[in-house]
Amino acid sequence: MNLSIHFRNGTVKTLTRRLEEAYRWGNARLVRRITALLDLAQNIPVVTIAQRLCISETTVYRWLSAFLLNGYASLVYRTSP
């Protein structure tokens, strides 16, 4: 399935800033998630993103769905009690 998503420039800038923060914090999970979203915005195929990040294609679709439904709140991981 071919997927094409376009984010506004402001969204790309915010995601890029959050990616830089995730690198600074050493948050590998968040780095992968934001990288996947930015790659989707560059029309990189889901299968390529999944292979590059060592995740499933389903995970890429889930991350995109979460971002579309919940915005930046989807980029926050909750810690387990």
N, C-alpha and C positions, 0 to 999 in steps of 0.2 A: 504494500500500500504506500503510495506517495503522499507525503504530508508536507504542507506548506503553511508556515506560520509567520506572521509579520508583527514585530513589536514596534511600538513608537520609539523614536530616538530617546526620549526621556526614560523609557523602560529599559532600553539597552544600557544607557549610562548608569542607571541605578543598579542594574544587575552586575555591571562591570565593577562598580564601586564595592558592591557586596562581595564579589568574587575576590577582589584585592584584600578586603577585610578577612575573609575566610582563610586566605593564604597566610596572612599575618597571625591569625589565631591558631593556625595549624589544624583547622577543621576540615579534614579530608572528605568527610561525607558531604559537607556543604559545597566544597570545591567541585566535586563531581556533579552534584545536582545543578548548580548554577552553570557549569560548563556545558552540560547537556542542553539546558534551555537556550543558552547563547548559540550553541551549535545548530539547534533547530531553527533559530532565527536566521542563520546563514544558509539555510536549505541543505544542510548536510543530512544525508539519509539516516533514518533511525537505526538501521542495521549497522552502519558505520560508527555512529555514536556509541551504541551498545558495545560493539567490539572494542573500540578505543578505550572505553571507560571500564571494561570488564563487568558489565551489568547486562541484564536481560532487556530485550526490546520492550517487554511489558513494563519494566521499571521506568523506562524513558517515557512511555505513554502515561503512566501513573503520575510521574512528576509534572508533566505538562498539564494534565488534567487538574491536579492540585493547584498549580500556579494559576490556571485560568479561572478556577472556582474561588480560590482564597487569596490570590495575589501574593504579596510579599510575606504574609503570615505563613504561607506554606514552606517558607525557607527556614523556619525555626524548628529545631529538634527539641523535643521535650526530654528531660532526663528521667530515667526510671527511678522510682523511690527505693 
